Amino acid sequence: MCMELIYLHHSGFVILMNNSTIVIDYFEDSFSEKNGILHNDILKRNGKMYVLSSHFHADHFNKEIFEWGKNKNDITYILSNDIRRKRNIPRDSASWLKKGEEYNDNNIKIKAFGSTDVGISFLIETEGKTIFHAGDLNNWHWMDESPEDEWKRDEKKFLDEIKVISNDYKNIDLVLFPIDPRLGSEYMRGGKQFIDLIKPTVFIPMHFWNDYISANRFQQYAISKGIDSPEINCRGQIFHNIL
């Protein structure tokens, strides 16, 4: 099979590979096959399951993930180190990453890059594909309500972070990145700056608080740069053969 992507909610995704299942930033769902998205059919897939969380915020992490081990034996948790401290998680429950650190096994490589909020972002290499999940890495400029010197300082932090990524990765197959309409008139600014520097094959918006219309407005800019950006319309949406 080719790679498939399932949108869970907010910044949560499931990536279905040939040899593994990758769950990123799960925080809200149900095991019910009628009402939920991440149900037992996914947990029973063959191959390893990797569960990643980018930071401790309640919209990116839920302790419920540790219950999945009751239904899935071959499961590995790879979490941002701030989660261990902020959520009081035992050290032996997961592999803990800080910016610049890596997780490697014979199937997957995960490198932690920085964030402009808390925690980390993830660069995943598996089965010949590169996937970037930004976590809360974004240009959080708030320029409609902040003094110019303040938002420009915040913007510089973001630009510095993505330059670090671009030093290692000029092109990425799939990018999952915040397009958050709460930022106001320039809410797409960070996404534009990211793909201007690092060109993905496919760009999927996230962290848009159920405002699908605002999130999908990024599609026009992505297409103008030769980047595929399919519309995202609902929880549970499956992007078949996305790469």
Number of C-alpha atoms within 10 A of each C-alpha: 9 10 15 17 21 19 22 24 24 21 25 26 25 23 19 20 18 14 15 19 20 18 21 23 28 26 20 18 17 12 15 11 11 8 10 15 22 22 15 16 10 15 21 12 15 13 16 18 23 18 21 27 28 32 25 21 18 12 16 22 22 16 12 11 16 14 9 14 12 8 11 17 13 13 20 17 17 20 27 25 22 20 21 17 12 11 13 9 14 9 11 7 13 19 15 20 23 18 16 10 11 18 14 10 7 6 11 16 15 22 19 25 25 24 23 21 14 17 25 28 26 27 21 20 18 16 13 7 14 19 19 23 27 24 29 23 24 27 29 22 24 20 19 13 10 11 11 13 10 12 18 17 11 18 21 12 16 23 17 12 17 22 15 12 18 15 9 8 16 13 15 21 17 23 25 22 24 26 28 24 18 13 17 13 11 15 23 22 18 23 22 17 15 21 21 12 16 19 21 27 19 20 24 24 26 25 22 20 15 15 16 17 13 17 24 18 14 22 20 12 15 23 14 9 14 12 17 18 21 17 17 19 14 12 17 18 16 17 16 13 10 15 13
